[in-house]
Amino acid sequence: MIEIKHLKTIATLAETHSVIATAEQLFMTQSALSHQIKQLENALDMKLFERKTNPIQFTPAGQVLLKTANEVLPKLQQTKQTLLALSQGEQGRLLMGVDCHTCFEWLLPMLRHYQAKWPNVDLDILNSFGDQPLKKLQTQLLDLVITSDPENNSDMVFDPLFSYELVAVLPLNDDLNQKQWLEPADFAETTLITYPVPLQKLDVFKRFLTPQQISPNVIRYSELTLMMLQLVESGRGICVLPKWLIQSQPDFSHLPTKRLGKDGLWSTLYAATLKTQHHQPYIQDFIQQVADKMAH
């Protein structure tokens, strides 16, 4: 009965105080506008404003409609703008799961710039260690997952972000410093300091030690990268970290590093997204920003 066009008419009448000016603003003839108002009044069986008053005086029924118009029309306009932003990829949600401890070292500093560029994207990072973040991605509890373990899944896209070398960090007086590179057997008598995650998720185990059926003599866990490096510095063991991460810690630049195997142990990080969301401009730009930052 009451349509959006009626609310627009009432709101414009209140603004112009003139049927003639209202008809012009709404691109209608005066007779068409008068017919529309008359139809609405007949349907409501109420007068909306007093004729032949200057300025126009709304009746109580007209005032109720005007109040509704002032509440509804701005919300409709805001909704249109939101939908337009969504269609153009300027607005959306980017809830990220991070499946690696060292990711936070480069991720957090870059998010400030990203958020400034995409202010209408609802951005957050959810702790995903041990929570099967790819399953959360598939059920849309997450929108993007940073992982080093791509899966063969037809619903997902895995974009490579960057590759990096993992190196062993040794105490200054460790006998392994005499070696050109380390072999899996060199870990058999060591204390390996690592993050508290399942060992099968760590590349040093999954792709270096476990295939050779080698286990360190002792495995010690630490949540914090800096604490791991301090433990190495004090001779409590060795750790395996991304080479770029070591280079970003000048306080520990004196600690020796060794390649894992003659050709080194390399890993690649991926951004996992659902195929249905992969095209979103704010997701594509995030992937590109990470690739550009970590290429330098």
C-alpha positions as CSV (number, residue, x, y, z in Angstrom):
1,M,0.0,0.0,0.0
2,I,2.6,2.5,1.1
3,E,5.6,2.4,-1.4
4,I,9.0,3.9,-1.4
5,K,7.9,6.4,-4.0
6,H,5.3,7.7,-1.6
7,L,7.9,8.2,1.1
8,K,10.1,10.1,-1.4
9,T,7.1,12.3,-2.3
10,I,6.3,13.2,1.3
11,A,10.0,13.9,2.1
12,T,10.4,16.1,-1.0
13,L,7.2,18.0,-0.2
14,A,8.5,18.7,3.3
15,E,11.7,20.0,1.8
16,T,10.3,22.2,-1.0
17,H,6.9,23.2,0.6
18,S,5.5,23.1,-3.0
19,V,3.7,20.6,-5.2
20,I,5.2,22.3,-8.3
21,A,8.8,22.1,-7.0
22,T,8.3,18.6,-5.8
23,A,7.0,17.4,-9.2
24,E,10.1,19.0,-10.8
25,Q,12.5,17.3,-8.4
26,L,10.8,13.9,-8.9
27,F,10.7,14.4,-12.7
28,M,6.9,14.1,-12.7
29,T,4.2,16.3,-14.1
30,Q,2.1,18.2,-11.5
31,S,-1.0,16.3,-12.4
32,A,0.8,12.9,-12.1
33,L,2.1,13.9,-8.6
34,S,-1.3,15.1,-7.5
35,H,-2.9,11.8,-8.8
36,Q,-0.3,9.8,-6.8
37,I,-1.0,11.7,-3.6
38,K,-4.8,11.4,-4.1
39,Q,-4.5,7.6,-4.7
40,L,-2.5,7.2,-1.4
41,E,-4.9,9.3,0.5
42,N,-7.8,7.3,-0.8
43,A,-6.1,4.0,0.1
44,L,-5.4,5.3,3.6
45,D,-8.7,7.1,3.9
46,M,-6.8,10.0,5.4
47,K,-5.7,13.5,4.3
48,L,-1.9,13.9,4.3
49,F,-1.7,17.7,4.1
50,E,-3.9,20.7,4.0
51,R,-4.5,22.1,0.6
52,K,-4.0,25.8,-0.2
53,T,-1.7,26.4,2.7
54,N,1.7,28.1,2.2
55,P,3.9,26.5,3.4
56,I,2.4,23.1,3.2
57,Q,0.9,22.0,6.5
58,F,1.0,18.2,7.1
59,T,-1.9,16.5,8.9
60,P,-1.1,14.1,11.8
61,A,-1.2,11.2,9.2
62,G,1.1,13.2,7.0
63,Q,3.5,13.8,9.9
64,V,3.6,10.1,10.7
65,L,4.5,9.3,7.1
66,L,7.1,12.1,7.0
67,K,8.7,10.6,10.2
68,T,8.8,7.2,8.5
69,A,10.3,8.7,5.4
70,N,13.1,10.4,7.4
71,E,14.0,7.1,9.0
72,V,13.6,4.8,6.1
73,L,15.0,6.7,3.1
74,P,18.5,7.4,4.6
75,K,18.8,3.7,5.6
76,L,17.9,2.7,2.0
77,Q,20.5,5.0,0.7
78,Q,23.1,3.6,3.0
79,T,22.1,0.1,2.0
80,K,22.5,1.0,-1.7
81,Q,26.0,2.4,-1.0
82,T,27.0,-0.7,1.0
83,L,25.8,-3.0,-1.8
84,L,27.6,-0.9,-4.4
85,A,30.8,-1.1,-2.3
86,L,30.4,-4.9,-2.0
87,S,29.8,-5.3,-5.8
88,Q,33.0,-3.2,-6.5
89,G,35.0,-5.2,-3.9
90,E,35.6,-2.1,-1.7
91,Q,33.8,-3.6,1.4
92,G,33.8,-7.1,2.9
93,R,35.2,-9.3,5.6
94,L,38.7,-10.7,5.9
95,L,39.1,-13.0,8.9
96,M,42.5,-14.6,8.6
97,G,43.8,-17.8,10.1
98,V,47.5,-18.1,10.5
99,D,49.0,-21.6,10.6
100,C,52.6,-20.6,11.3
101,H,54.2,-18.9,14.3
102,T,56.8,-16.9,12.3
103,C,54.1,-15.3,10.1
104,F,53.2,-12.8,12.8
105,E,56.7,-11.3,12.4
106,W,55.9,-9.9,9.0
107,L,52.1,-10.0,9.0
108,L,51.3,-7.6,11.8
109,P,53.5,-4.7,10.6
110,M,52.0,-4.7,7.1
111,L,48.3,-4.8,8.3
112,R,48.4,-1.2,9.3
113,H,49.1,-0.1,5.7
114,Y,46.6,-2.6,4.3
115,Q,43.8,-1.4,6.7
116,A,44.4,2.2,5.7
117,K,44.0,1.3,2.0
118,W,40.8,-0.8,2.7
119,P,39.0,1.0,5.5
120,N,35.7,-0.7,4.8
121,V,37.1,-4.3,5.1
122,D,36.4,-5.9,8.4
123,L,39.8,-7.3,9.2
124,D,40.9,-9.6,12.0
125,I,43.4,-12.4,12.8
126,L,42.2,-15.5,14.6
127,N,44.6,-17.8,16.4
128,S,44.5,-21.0,14.4
129,F,47.3,-23.2,15.7
130,G,46.0,-26.7,16.0
131,D,42.5,-25.7,15.0
132,Q,42.4,-27.1,11.5
133,P,42.1,-23.6,9.9
134,L,41.5,-25.0,6.4
135,K,38.3,-26.7,7.7
136,K,37.2,-23.4,9.2
137,L,37.9,-21.8,5.8
138,Q,35.7,-24.3,4.1
139,T,32.8,-23.6,6.5
140,Q,33.4,-19.8,6.0
141,L,34.4,-19.2,9.6
142,L,37.6,-17.9,8.1
143,D,38.1,-16.0,4.8
144,L,41.8,-16.6,4.2
145,V,44.4,-18.9,5.8
146,I,48.2,-18.5,5.6
147,T,49.7,-22.0,5.5
148,S,52.6,-24.0,4.3
149,D,50.5,-27.1,3.8
150,P,48.4,-26.7,0.6
151,E,45.7,-29.4,0.0
152,N,44.2,-30.9,-3.1
153,N,40.7,-29.3,-2.6
154,S,38.5,-28.3,-5.5
155,D,36.8,-25.6,-3.3
156,M,40.0,-23.8,-2.5
157,V,42.7,-21.7,-4.2
158,F,46.2,-21.7,-2.8
159,D,48.2,-18.7,-4.0
160,P,51.9,-18.8,-3.3
161,L,53.0,-15.8,-1.3
162,F,56.8,-16.3,-1.0
163,S,59.4,-19.0,-0.6
164,Y,62.1,-19.0,2.1
165,E,65.0,-21.1,3.4
166,L,65.0,-22.7,6.8
167,V,68.4,-22.7,8.6
168,A,69.7,-24.1,11.8
169,V,70.8,-21.5,14.4
170,L,73.7,-22.7,16.6
171,P,75.5,-21.5,19.7
172,L,78.9,-20.0,19.2
173,N,80.8,-22.9,20.7
174,D,78.8,-25.7,19.1
175,D,80.9,-28.5,17.4
176,L,78.4,-28.4,14.4
177,N,79.9,-25.0,13.4
178,Q,82.7,-27.0,11.9
179,K,80.4,-28.5,9.3
180,Q,79.6,-26.8,5.9
181,W,76.0,-27.9,6.2
182,L,74.0,-30.1,8.5
183,E,72.6,-33.6,7.7
184,P,69.7,-35.2,9.6
185,A,72.1,-37.4,11.6
186,D,73.6,-34.3,13.1
187,F,70.4,-33.7,15.0
188,A,70.5,-37.1,16.8
189,E,72.6,-35.8,19.7
190,T,71.2,-32.3,19.9
191,T,68.5,-30.4,21.9
192,L,66.2,-28.9,19.3
193,I,64.2,-25.8,20.5
194,T,61.0,-25.4,18.6
195,Y,57.5,-24.0,18.7
196,P,54.9,-26.0,20.6
197,V,53.0,-27.3,17.5
198,P,52.6,-30.9,16.3
199,L,55.9,-32.1,15.0
200,Q,54.4,-33.2,11.7
201,K,53.5,-29.6,10.9
202,L,57.2,-28.5,11.1
203,D,59.1,-28.7,7.9
204,V,62.4,-29.7,9.7
205,F,60.6,-32.8,10.9
206,K,58.3,-33.5,8.0
207,R,60.8,-33.0,5.2
208,F,64.2,-33.4,6.8
209,L,64.4,-35.5,9.9
210,T,61.4,-37.9,9.8
211,P,62.1,-39.3,6.3
212,Q,65.5,-40.3,7.6
213,Q,63.9,-41.7,10.9
214,I,66.0,-39.3,12.9
215,S,64.8,-37.6,16.1
216,P,66.6,-35.1,18.2
217,N,68.0,-36.2,21.6
218,V,65.8,-33.7,23.4
219,I,63.0,-31.5,22.1
220,R,62.4,-28.3,24.0
221,Y,59.4,-26.0,23.3
222,S,59.1,-22.2,23.4
223,E,56.3,-19.9,22.3
224,L,58.5,-16.9,21.5
225,T,61.1,-16.6,18.8
226,L,63.2,-14.2,20.9
227,M,63.3,-16.7,23.7
228,M,64.3,-19.5,21.4
229,L,67.2,-17.4,20.2
230,Q,68.2,-16.5,23.7
231,L,68.2,-20.2,24.6
232,V,70.5,-20.9,21.7
233,E,72.8,-18.0,22.6
234,S,73.1,-19.5,26.1
235,G,74.1,-22.9,24.7
236,R,70.8,-24.7,25.6
237,G,70.3,-26.1,22.2
238,I,69.8,-25.2,18.5
239,C,66.7,-24.1,16.6
240,V,65.5,-24.0,13.0
241,L,64.0,-20.8,11.7
242,P,63.4,-19.0,8.5
243,K,66.6,-17.2,7.2
244,W,64.7,-14.0,6.7
245,L,63.6,-14.0,10.4
246,I,67.2,-14.4,11.6
247,Q,68.2,-11.5,9.4
248,S,65.5,-9.3,11.0
249,Q,67.0,-9.9,14.5
250,P,70.2,-7.8,14.6
251,D,70.7,-8.6,18.4
252,F,71.4,-12.3,17.4
253,S,73.3,-11.7,14.1
254,H,76.4,-13.1,15.8
255,L,74.9,-16.6,16.1
256,P,76.1,-19.0,13.3
257,T,73.6,-20.5,10.9
258,K,73.9,-23.6,8.8
259,R,72.0,-24.9,5.8
260,L,70.0,-28.1,6.2
261,G,71.4,-30.4,3.5
262,K,73.6,-29.3,0.7
263,D,70.9,-27.5,-1.2
264,G,69.1,-26.2,1.9
265,L,65.6,-26.8,3.1
266,W,63.1,-24.5,1.5
267,S,59.4,-23.8,2.3
268,T,56.6,-21.9,0.6
269,L,53.8,-20.0,2.3
270,Y,50.4,-19.9,0.6
271,A,47.2,-17.9,1.0
272,A,44.3,-20.2,0.9
273,T,40.9,-18.8,0.0
274,L,37.6,-20.2,-1.2
275,K,37.1,-20.2,-5.0
276,T,33.9,-18.2,-4.5
277,Q,35.8,-15.4,-2.7
278,H,39.2,-15.5,-4.5
279,H,38.2,-12.8,-7.0
280,Q,37.5,-10.2,-4.4
281,P,39.8,-7.1,-5.0
282,Y,40.6,-6.7,-1.3
283,I,41.7,-10.4,-1.1
284,Q,43.8,-10.1,-4.3
285,D,45.4,-6.9,-3.1
286,F,46.3,-8.5,0.3
287,I,48.0,-11.4,-1.5
288,Q,49.9,-8.9,-3.8
289,Q,51.0,-6.8,-0.8
290,V,52.5,-9.8,1.0
291,A,54.3,-11.0,-2.1
292,D,55.7,-7.5,-2.8
293,K,56.8,-7.0,0.8
294,M,58.5,-10.4,1.2
295,A,60.2,-10.2,-2.2
296,H,62.5,-7.5,-0.8
